[in-house]
Amino acid sequence: MSEQPQSFSHDLTRRRFIQGSAMAGVAAFIAACTGTRASAPPASAPASTAPVASSSVAPSVAPSPSVAASPKVVSGPLKFANWPAYIDLAGAAGEAGEYSPGSSPSLEEFQKQFKVKVDYQEKIGDNATFVETIKPALVGGLATGWDLMVLTDWMASKVVANGWAEKIDQTNVPNCTGNIRDALKGQAWDATNDYHYPWQSGMTGVGFNAKTLKDNGIAEPTKIADLWNIPPDKMTFLTEARDTFGLVLLKLGVDANGETVTEQQLKDAAAAIQPLVDGGLRFTGNEYLESFAQKKVWAAFVWSGDLASSGGDDDKFIFPEEGTLIWTDNMLIPKGAANRYTAELMMNYVYDPKIAAQIANYIYYVSPVKGADEEIKKLDPEAATNPLLFPTPETVAKQHNFQSLSEEMEKIMNDLYSTLSGT
């Protein structure tokens, strides 16, 4: 018999899920999040190419002498583009799970400490759509209007390879150089973290509203395959094609490995999705949170921490029996950023283990920061048993990395997705 998945609802998660010892799986989970294929960035990081805080920790990576250090002038407002449900909240915003200015303790402390305003906006619903909004400026060598942005491995690697990210002055980010988890170092696309530092790591699985399914006589899903028993017009899959195709491959019994996937396997996944599309399945980014809140969606492909931090009481996340997908989102400074040094200060600030723990303990994603685990347990001793923060060895054993697609396979997948979505 296959292992029964754990489910996580908003209300219970705020009180903590109890699931044995989850600590043993964290190192393996983080290690498995690496491995994105991408070409190395240009040595000089040109402005445009063809398309597509205080710390006692000494920096371990010296900046390149050929790149001028960023001027140490705190300027603002810091324009920070991030995904929904991805920062710690308090008060009414915390209860609602919706960011509003002044609602994030970590951002408020940063503003107080550095005497600078942070214009934090939940502008990223999926990687491709967001990057398309700034691509004309990046290609033209113009400022994007953002100082800091958070992108998933595969898109972050493209931004770096195209020379669209500012090089980080490592002397300004000693927390980052000293506290990044070892398994997240040495990425092929930015081996010395000249252009990025991870924000959080997470998993893609299945979310559903338990009450709605019960009211309609539908059993709660335990597998990805169970979604095919739910009315398609009451479901959403993700506009992030890697997540959607990766999970459907698992449903089909295929190892969702970006290095080994074949054209036929991608076509088989598209064929499995097509009947759902014909029945009204929609593709969304983080908008699925609104759909869950409005009871327009009964089940969906979702990212691991979202429903726990921002869903309703009956919204649950499961690690499906077939497995989950893993990934890391990364902070980058877009080329031409007006407040580059302030962006570096923010990177350094969130790599303080106490701040990292404060953020992770609210959003339920896996922190990339050494020492955050211990700080999380100080904030809530039961956190060590929360598999959203500390994946169990059993969960890790069923994780798949579908980030590393070749250009050929990525084009095939994107073409298939376009046909399915009509975009």
C-alpha positions as CSV (number, residue, x, y, z in Angstrom):
1,M,0.0,0.0,0.0
2,S,1.3,3.5,-0.9
3,E,2.0,6.0,1.8
4,Q,-1.0,8.1,2.7
5,P,-0.3,11.8,2.0
6,Q,-0.5,14.4,4.8
7,S,-3.0,17.2,4.4
8,F,-2.6,20.8,5.7
9,S,-5.4,23.3,6.2
10,H,-5.0,27.0,7.0
11,D,-6.6,26.8,10.5
12,L,-4.7,23.7,11.6
13,T,-1.4,25.0,10.1
14,R,-1.5,28.2,12.2
15,R,-1.6,25.9,15.2
16,R,1.0,23.6,13.6
17,F,0.7,20.2,12.0
18,I,2.3,17.4,14.0
19,Q,4.0,14.7,12.0
20,G,6.9,12.8,13.7
21,S,10.4,14.1,13.2
22,A,10.8,16.0,9.9
23,M,14.3,17.3,10.4
24,A,16.1,14.5,8.7
25,G,14.8,15.3,5.3
26,V,15.8,19.0,5.1
27,A,19.4,18.6,3.8
28,A,18.3,16.2,1.1
29,F,15.4,18.4,0.1
30,I,17.6,21.5,-0.3
31,A,20.2,19.5,-2.2
32,A,17.6,18.2,-4.6
33,C,16.4,21.7,-5.3
34,T,19.6,22.4,-7.3
35,G,20.6,21.4,-10.8
36,T,19.1,23.9,-13.2
37,R,20.6,23.8,-16.7
38,A,21.6,27.2,-18.1
39,S,24.5,28.8,-19.9
40,A,27.0,30.8,-17.9
41,P,26.4,34.5,-17.7
42,P,28.6,36.8,-19.8
43,A,31.8,37.8,-17.9
44,S,31.0,41.5,-18.2
45,A,27.3,41.2,-17.6
46,P,26.3,43.6,-20.4
47,A,23.3,45.8,-19.9
48,S,21.4,44.1,-22.8
49,T,21.7,41.1,-25.0
50,A,19.6,39.1,-27.3
51,P,16.3,38.1,-25.8
52,V,15.7,35.5,-23.8
53,A,22.3,45.1,7.7
54,S,24.6,44.6,10.4
55,S,26.4,41.3,10.6
56,S,29.3,39.7,12.4
57,V,29.7,37.2,9.6
58,A,32.6,37.9,7.3
59,P,32.0,37.5,3.5
60,S,33.3,34.3,2.0
61,V,33.3,35.5,-1.6
62,A,35.2,38.5,-2.7
63,P,33.7,40.8,-5.4
64,S,35.3,40.9,-8.8
65,P,37.9,43.7,-8.9
66,S,36.7,44.5,-12.5
67,V,33.2,45.5,-11.2
68,A,32.8,48.8,-9.4
69,A,31.3,48.4,-5.9
70,S,27.8,49.8,-5.5
71,P,27.8,53.2,-3.8
72,K,27.0,52.8,-0.1
73,V,24.1,55.2,-0.1
74,V,20.7,54.1,1.2
75,S,18.2,55.3,-1.2
76,G,14.6,54.5,-1.9
77,P,11.9,53.7,-2.0
78,L,13.0,50.1,-2.5
79,K,10.8,48.7,-5.3
80,F,10.4,45.0,-4.3
81,A,8.4,42.6,-6.6
82,N,7.5,39.3,-5.0
83,W,4.9,36.6,-5.2
84,P,1.7,36.6,-3.1
85,A,1.7,34.9,0.3
86,Y,5.5,35.2,0.5
87,I,6.2,37.6,3.4
88,D,5.4,37.5,7.1
89,L,2.2,39.3,8.1
90,A,0.6,40.5,11.4
91,G,-2.7,41.8,12.6
92,A,-5.7,41.9,10.3
93,A,-3.5,41.3,7.3
94,G,-2.1,38.2,8.9
95,E,-5.5,36.8,9.7
96,A,-6.7,37.5,6.1
97,G,-3.4,36.3,4.6
98,E,-3.3,39.3,2.4
99,Y,-0.4,41.8,2.3
100,S,-1.1,45.5,2.8
101,P,1.4,48.3,3.5
102,G,2.6,48.2,7.1
103,S,1.4,44.7,7.7
104,S,4.8,42.8,7.5
105,P,6.9,43.0,10.7
106,S,10.1,42.1,8.9
107,L,9.6,44.9,6.3
108,E,8.6,47.4,8.9
109,E,11.8,46.6,10.9
110,F,13.9,47.0,7.8
111,Q,12.4,50.4,7.1
112,K,13.0,51.5,10.7
113,Q,16.6,50.2,10.8
114,F,17.7,51.7,7.5
115,K,15.3,54.7,7.5
116,V,14.1,53.9,4.0
117,K,10.7,53.1,2.5
118,V,10.0,49.7,1.0
119,D,7.5,49.6,-1.8
120,Y,6.7,45.9,-1.6
121,Q,4.2,44.6,-4.2
122,E,2.8,41.2,-4.9
123,K,3.3,41.6,-8.6
124,I,4.5,38.1,-9.6
125,G,1.9,35.5,-10.3
126,D,4.1,33.4,-12.7
127,N,7.6,33.9,-14.0
128,A,7.0,34.4,-17.7
129,T,4.2,36.9,-17.4
130,F,6.1,39.1,-15.0
131,V,9.4,39.0,-17.0
132,E,7.4,39.9,-20.1
133,T,6.4,43.1,-18.4
134,I,10.0,44.2,-17.9
135,K,11.6,42.5,-20.9
136,P,11.4,45.6,-23.2
137,A,13.3,47.7,-20.6
138,L,15.9,44.9,-20.1
139,V,16.4,44.4,-23.8
140,G,16.7,48.2,-24.3
141,G,19.1,48.6,-21.4
142,L,16.6,50.7,-19.5
143,A,15.6,50.6,-15.8
144,T,12.7,48.3,-15.1
145,G,11.2,50.3,-12.2
146,W,12.1,47.5,-9.8
147,D,15.1,47.2,-7.5
148,L,14.6,43.6,-6.3
149,M,12.6,40.7,-7.8
150,V,12.1,37.0,-6.9
151,L,12.2,34.5,-9.7
152,T,12.2,30.7,-9.9
153,D,15.4,28.8,-10.8
154,W,14.7,28.4,-14.5
155,M,13.8,32.0,-15.1
156,A,16.5,33.4,-12.8
157,S,19.0,31.5,-14.9
158,K,17.7,33.1,-18.1
159,V,17.9,36.6,-16.6
160,V,21.4,36.0,-15.5
161,A,22.5,34.5,-18.8
162,N,21.1,37.4,-20.7
163,G,23.0,39.9,-18.6
164,W,19.8,41.4,-17.2
165,A,20.8,41.3,-13.5
166,E,23.1,43.6,-11.6
167,K,26.2,42.0,-10.1
168,I,26.0,41.9,-6.3
169,D,28.7,43.6,-4.3
170,Q,29.5,40.7,-2.0
171,T,31.0,43.1,0.6
172,N,27.5,44.4,1.1
173,V,25.9,41.0,1.8
174,P,28.0,39.2,4.5
175,N,25.0,37.4,5.9
176,C,24.3,35.9,2.5
177,T,27.9,34.8,1.8
178,G,28.1,33.4,5.3
179,N,24.7,31.9,5.8
180,I,23.5,30.4,2.5
181,R,23.0,26.7,2.9
182,D,25.9,24.7,1.4
183,A,23.6,22.7,-0.9
184,L,22.4,25.9,-2.6
185,K,25.9,27.0,-3.5
186,G,27.6,26.4,-6.9
187,Q,24.6,26.6,-9.2
188,A,25.8,26.1,-12.8
189,W,24.1,29.3,-13.9
190,D,25.7,31.5,-11.1
191,A,28.3,29.4,-9.3
192,T,29.6,32.1,-7.1
193,N,26.2,33.9,-6.4
194,D,27.3,37.0,-8.2
195,Y,23.8,37.7,-9.4
196,H,21.4,35.9,-7.1
197,Y,20.6,34.6,-3.6
198,P,17.8,32.1,-2.9
199,W,14.6,33.5,-1.3
200,Q,12.8,30.3,-0.4
201,S,12.5,26.7,-1.6
202,G,9.2,24.8,-1.9
203,M,7.2,22.1,-3.4
204,T,4.3,21.9,-5.9
205,G,1.5,19.5,-5.0
206,V,-2.3,19.4,-4.8
207,G,-4.7,21.7,-2.9
208,F,-8.4,21.4,-2.3
209,N,-11.3,22.7,-0.3
210,A,-12.4,19.8,2.0
211,K,-15.9,21.2,2.7
212,T,-16.8,21.9,-0.9
213,L,-15.7,18.4,-2.0
214,K,-17.7,16.8,0.9
215,D,-20.8,18.9,0.1
216,N,-20.6,17.6,-3.4
217,G,-20.0,13.9,-2.5
218,I,-16.4,13.9,-3.8
219,A,-13.7,12.1,-1.8
220,E,-10.7,14.1,-0.8
221,P,-7.8,13.4,-3.2
222,T,-4.8,11.5,-2.1
223,K,-3.2,11.3,-5.5
224,I,-2.7,13.6,-8.5
225,A,-4.8,11.1,-10.5
226,D,-7.8,11.7,-8.2
227,L,-8.2,15.2,-9.7
228,W,-9.6,13.6,-12.8
229,N,-12.6,12.7,-10.7
230,I,-13.4,16.3,-9.9
231,P,-15.4,18.5,-12.3
232,P,-12.8,20.2,-14.5
233,D,-14.5,23.6,-14.4
234,K,-13.9,23.6,-10.7
235,M,-10.2,23.1,-11.0
236,T,-7.1,25.1,-12.0
237,F,-3.7,24.0,-13.0
238,L,-0.7,26.3,-13.1
239,T,0.5,28.7,-15.8
240,E,4.0,27.7,-14.7
241,A,4.2,25.0,-17.4
242,R,7.0,23.1,-15.6
243,D,4.7,22.6,-12.6
244,T,1.7,21.5,-14.6
245,F,3.5,19.2,-16.9
246,G,5.7,17.8,-14.1
247,L,2.8,16.8,-11.9
248,V,0.9,15.3,-14.8
249,L,4.0,13.2,-15.7
250,L,4.0,11.9,-12.2
251,K,0.3,11.0,-12.6
252,L,1.2,9.0,-15.7
253,G,4.0,7.2,-13.8
254,V,6.8,9.0,-15.5
255,D,9.8,10.3,-13.6
256,A,9.5,14.1,-13.8
257,N,13.2,14.7,-14.4
258,G,14.0,17.7,-16.6
259,E,17.2,16.0,-17.7
260,T,15.6,12.8,-19.1
261,V,12.0,13.8,-20.2
262,T,11.2,13.0,-23.8
263,E,9.0,14.7,-26.4
264,Q,6.6,11.7,-26.4
265,Q,6.2,11.9,-22.6
266,L,5.4,15.6,-22.8
267,K,2.8,14.9,-25.6
268,D,1.3,12.2,-23.4
269,A,1.0,14.7,-20.5
270,A,-0.7,17.2,-22.8
271,A,-3.1,14.5,-24.0
272,A,-4.0,13.7,-20.4
273,I,-4.7,17.4,-19.7
274,Q,-6.8,18.0,-22.9
275,P,-10.1,16.4,-21.7
276,L,-9.9,18.5,-18.6
277,V,-9.4,21.7,-20.7
278,D,-12.4,20.6,-22.8
279,G,-14.4,20.4,-19.6
280,G,-13.5,23.9,-18.4
281,L,-10.1,23.5,-16.6
282,R,-8.3,26.9,-16.3
283,F,-4.7,27.8,-15.9
284,T,-3.7,30.4,-13.3
285,G,-0.7,31.7,-11.3
286,N,-1.1,32.7,-7.7
287,E,-4.6,33.8,-8.5
288,Y,-5.8,30.4,-7.4
289,L,-5.7,31.9,-3.8
290,E,-8.6,34.3,-4.8
291,S,-10.4,31.4,-6.5
292,F,-10.2,29.3,-3.4
293,A,-11.4,32.2,-1.3
294,Q,-14.4,32.7,-3.6
295,K,-15.1,29.0,-3.7
296,K,-14.8,29.1,-7.5
297,V,-12.1,26.4,-7.3
298,W,-12.5,23.0,-5.5
299,A,-9.1,21.6,-6.2
300,A,-5.9,22.8,-7.9
301,F,-2.2,22.4,-8.5
302,V,-0.7,24.7,-5.8
303,W,2.6,25.7,-4.2
304,S,3.2,24.2,-0.8
305,G,3.0,27.1,1.6
306,D,0.3,29.2,0.1
307,L,-2.9,27.6,1.4
308,A,-1.3,27.1,4.8
309,S,-0.5,30.8,5.2
310,S,-3.2,32.4,3.1
311,G,-6.0,29.9,2.5
312,G,-9.3,29.4,4.3
313,D,-10.0,27.0,7.1
314,D,-11.1,24.2,4.8
315,D,-8.3,24.7,2.2
316,K,-5.8,21.9,2.4
317,F,-2.5,21.0,0.8
318,I,-1.3,17.4,0.3
319,F,1.9,15.7,-0.8
320,P,0.2,13.4,-3.3
321,E,1.1,9.7,-3.4
322,E,2.9,10.0,-6.8
323,G,5.2,12.7,-5.4
324,T,5.9,16.4,-5.6
325,L,8.0,18.9,-7.6
326,I,10.7,21.0,-6.0
327,W,12.2,24.4,-6.8
328,T,13.9,27.4,-5.4
329,D,12.9,31.1,-5.9
330,N,15.7,33.6,-6.0
331,M,16.3,37.3,-5.3
332,L,17.9,39.2,-8.2
333,I,18.6,42.9,-8.8
334,P,17.4,43.8,-12.3
335,K,19.8,45.7,-14.5
336,G,19.6,49.5,-14.1
337,A,18.0,49.3,-10.6
338,A,17.9,52.8,-9.1
339,N,18.4,51.5,-5.5
340,R,21.0,48.8,-5.9
341,Y,22.7,49.2,-2.6
342,T,19.4,49.2,-0.7
343,A,18.5,46.0,-2.5
344,E,21.7,44.5,-1.3
345,L,20.9,45.6,2.2
346,M,17.5,43.8,1.9
347,M,19.2,40.6,0.7
348,N,21.6,40.8,3.6
349,Y,18.8,41.6,6.1
350,V,16.7,38.5,5.2
351,Y,19.7,36.3,5.5
352,D,19.9,37.1,9.2
353,P,18.8,33.8,10.7
354,K,16.3,35.5,13.1
355,I,14.7,37.4,10.2
356,A,14.8,34.4,7.9
357,A,13.0,32.3,10.7
358,Q,10.4,35.0,11.2
359,I,9.5,34.9,7.5
360,A,9.6,31.2,7.0
361,N,7.6,30.5,10.2
362,Y,4.8,32.5,8.7
363,I,4.9,31.6,5.0
364,Y,5.7,27.8,5.4
365,Y,8.4,27.5,2.9
366,V,11.9,26.0,3.4
367,S,14.4,28.7,4.3
368,P,17.8,28.8,2.4
369,V,19.5,30.3,5.5
370,K,21.8,28.4,7.8
371,G,20.7,28.9,11.4
372,A,17.1,29.6,10.5
373,D,16.0,26.1,11.6
374,E,17.1,26.7,15.2
375,E,15.5,30.1,15.3
376,I,12.2,28.8,13.9
377,K,12.1,26.2,16.7
378,K,12.7,29.0,19.2
379,L,9.7,30.8,17.8
380,D,7.6,27.7,18.0
381,P,9.0,24.4,19.3
382,E,6.4,22.4,17.4
383,A,7.7,23.8,14.1
384,A,10.3,21.1,13.9
385,T,7.5,18.6,13.1
386,N,5.9,20.7,10.3
387,P,6.8,19.0,7.0
388,L,6.2,22.2,5.0
389,L,9.2,23.7,6.8
390,F,11.1,20.5,7.4
391,P,10.2,17.9,4.8
392,T,10.3,14.3,6.0
393,P,12.6,11.7,4.5
394,E,9.5,10.0,3.1
395,T,8.4,13.2,1.3
396,V,11.9,13.9,0.1
397,A,12.2,10.4,-1.4
398,K,9.3,11.3,-3.7
399,Q,10.5,14.7,-4.8
400,H,11.3,15.5,-8.4
401,N,13.3,18.4,-10.0
402,F,11.7,19.4,-13.3
403,Q,13.6,22.6,-13.7
404,S,16.5,21.5,-15.9
405,L,14.9,21.3,-19.3
406,S,17.0,21.6,-22.5
407,E,16.0,24.4,-24.9
408,E,14.5,21.8,-27.2
409,M,12.3,20.2,-24.5
410,E,11.3,23.6,-23.1
411,K,10.1,24.8,-26.5
412,I,8.1,21.5,-27.0
413,M,6.5,21.9,-23.6
414,N,5.7,25.6,-24.1
415,D,4.1,24.9,-27.5
416,L,2.0,22.1,-26.0
417,Y,1.0,24.4,-23.1
418,S,0.1,27.2,-25.5
419,T,-2.2,24.8,-27.5
420,L,-3.9,23.7,-24.2
421,S,-4.3,27.2,-22.8
422,G,-5.1,29.0,-26.1
423,T,-2.3,31.6,-25.4
